[in-house]
Amino acid sequence: MKPALTLTLWALLGLFFGISGISRVKLEEDLQALQAKKDELSKKQIKLELDGVPFTDEYSYEYYTTINPYVSLFPWFFKVPSIIGIISTAMSFGLLGAIGNIILLLTKKEITINEAKVWSNPILGIFIGIAVLGLSYILPNLLVVNSGTIRPFTLMFLAFFCGLFSQRFLEILSNFFSKFFKS
């Protein structure tokens, strides 16, 4: 496969899963806000039908109109556990960062498209995303909100930047952990 096509396919894959991950985070935030108004909205009676679905209260209608666009775009959205969404999002942003690194090197003319490591760097980016996710559990004061939930947007962009600078990230990580594992 030609390097430019390979890079494009990696980018599309990363964008699809990255956007779905961001969308899931946004939906969960919207649903939490809606849940806070559930009692109030449930009392408001309506008689409405949308997409063949009848609604008798404002809460049901708001819930449906909030969730439906996401389900339409990503039908598999609710078929996977939340942790799978977090893992795939971290991996996607690590991948996108690695692709960004390749594009940066190409733009600066440090490499040609035929010299680009269009398989190893993106795969490394995926693993960097997993490493960042693992670190987010190890370093809770940096990435965790009070309830112990990972801050998804912080995780996504940290995975992206670590993927973008994957070689430097691995050097820092290696130096950090080598202090703990000296023979």
N, C-alpha and C positions, 0 to 999 in steps of 0.2 A: 504494500500500500504506500502511496506517495506520502512524504512527510507532511505536506500542507493539509492533505485530506485527513490524515491521522490526527493532527493537531486540532483541526476543525471538529472532528467527531468527539474528541476528548472534551473540547470546550462546550459543545452542545449537551453532552452528557452531564458535565459539571453544572451548567446553567440550569438544566431541567431539574436536577435534584436539589441544587442550591435554592432555586426559586420556590420549589415545593416546600423546602424546609422553612424558608422565611415566611411563606404563606401559612404554614401550619402554626408557626409562632404567633403571627398576626391574628389568625382565627382564634387561637386559644386565649389571647388577650381580649379580643372582642367578646368572646363567650363569657369570660369572667366578668366583664363590665355588664353584660346583659343579665347574667345570673344575679348580680347585685340589685337589679330592678325587677326581678321575677315576680315578687309578691304584688308590687304595684301594677305591673303590666298584665298579670294574670287576671286581675279584677276588671280590667277594661274589656268589655264584651264587644265583639265585632262579628259580622257575618260577611265573610269574604272567601273567595276561591282563587287560587293562583296555581297554575300548572296542573290543574285537576285536583289539587289538595285543598280541602275545606279548612277554614280557620274560624274558631269561635272566640278566641281571645287574642289580645295584642301580643302577649309573650310568645305564643306559638308562631304567630306570623313573623315577628322579629327574629326568632330563632331560625326559622326556615329561610328567610331572606338573607340572613347572615351566613349561614352554612352552605346554602345551595351553590353559590358561585365557585367556592373552593372544591366542592364535590364534583361539579361539572368539569373543572380544569384537571383535577387530579382524582380520578375515581377510586384509586387504591388508597387514598388518603387515610381513611378510617379503618382500613383492614390491617394496618401494621401498628404495633405498639409504639407509644411515644418515644421510647428509648431508641428504637430503630430509626425514627425520624431524626433524632439528635445525632446519632452516629453517622447516618448518611449525609446529613447537613455538614457536619465537621469534615467528613471525607471530601465532599464536593467542594467546599471552600479551600481545603488544602490543595485539591486538584486544580482549581481555578487559579490559585496563587502560583503553582508550578507552571501553568500555562502562561500566566502573566510574566513569569521570569524568562521563559523561552522567548516570548514576544519582545520583551525588553532587550534581551541579548541580540535578537534579530534586528531590532530598530537601531541599536547602537552599533550595528555591523561588527559585533564581536564574534558572531558565528554566521554561517549561511544556513539556509533551510535544510540542506543535506547534512550539515554537521549537527543540527539540533537533535537532542536526545528526546524524541517524541514518544518514546515508550517508557524509558527509565525515569525521566524527570516527573511526568504526570503520576506514575505509580508511586514514586517517592512522595509526591505531594499528597496523595491519598493516605499514605502511612503517616505523614506529618500531621494530617487532620486527626487521625486516631491518637497520635501522641499528644496533641494539644488537648483533645477531649480527656485523655487520661490525666494530664497535668491539671486540668480544671477540677478534677476530683481531689488531687493531691494538694493543690494550692487554693483552698476554698475562700480565703479572704479576698483573693483577687477576682474570682469569677462567680461567686455564689451570693444570691440574695439571702435575706434573713431566714427564709423557710428552708434553705438548703437546696433550692432549685438553681440549676445552672442558668446563668444569664445568656440566653441563646444568641443575641446579637453580638455580645462580647466574644462568645465562643466562635461564631462564624467569622468575624473579621480577624480575630487572632489567628484562626486556622488559615485564613487567606494570606495574611502577612507572613506567617511562618512558612507557608508554601511558597510564597514569592521569594523569600530569602532562605530557602530550605537548606542550602549548604551552610550558611552562617548559623542558622538555628541548630543544626546538628552539631556543629563545632561547640556552641555554647552548652548544649545539652550534654555532650560528651565530656566537656571539662567539668561541668557541674556534678555529673554522676561518677566520674572517675575519682573524685575526692572520697566518695562513700565506698568504693569498691577497690581500694588499693590492696595489692597483695602483700 
